[in-house]
Amino acid sequence: MTSEDVDEWLDSWVEAHYQNWDTPENAAKACLAEAASAGISERDLNAAASGDLAAYLQEEAAAIAEASDEAPADF
């Protein structure tokens, strides 16, 4: 998988799951587990998330919330 593929996978995962997150850390664990199932390494996933998956997910949730007036409770 190329880095662009991983970026696209991560964006798709965020869009499909952001409403079900409880904390950024738990979201990161779930994301890592699904990425592994899809053949994406933790290193590649963290590279797509600029080095900190939990922080990236929190930022993405905030951006989605701003755009749609929705946000998971703990974000």
N, C-alpha and C positions, 0 to 999 in steps of 0.2 A: 504494500500500500504506500502511495506517495504521501508526502506531507499535506498536499491539497486534499487528498482523500480523507485523511485523518481529520483535517479541519472541517470538512463537510460532514463527516460522521458525527463529530462533536456538536456542531451546530444543530444537526437533526435531532440528536439525543436531547439537547437542551430544550428545543421546541416541543418535543414529545413528552418530556417529564417535568418541566419546571413547576407545574401546578401541584405536584405530589411530593415536593421536597419538604423536609422538616428542618434540617440544618444544613449549612454548606458542607460540613464534614461528612454527614450521612449521604448527601447527594454525590459527593466525590467518590465515596466507597461504592455506591451503586453504579456510578458511571464507569469506574475502573473495572468492576466485575463484568459489566456488559461489553466493555471494550475488549477485555481479555477473551470473551466468548466470540467476538468478531475478529479476533486475530490481531488486535492492536496492542502493542506493548505499553506498559506504564510510562516508559521514557518518551515514546512518541506522543502519547496522550498529554503528558505534562508539557512537552515542547509546543503542542498546539494550544495549550492553555497558558503560554508564557511563563511556565515554570511553577505555577501554584494553582492546581486544579480547583481547590475549594474557593479561593479568591476569585478565580475566573468565573465560576458558577454563580457566585454571589453578585458579581458585576453584571453578568448576563441576566440574572433574575431581576435586578434593579432596572436594567434597560427595558426588559419586557414589561415590567410593572409600569414604568413611565409611559411606554407606548400604548398600553392597554388598560391602565388603571387596575391591574391585578398584581398581586405579589403573594408568594407563600408567607405564612404568618411569621416565621422566624427569620425572614430575610429583611 
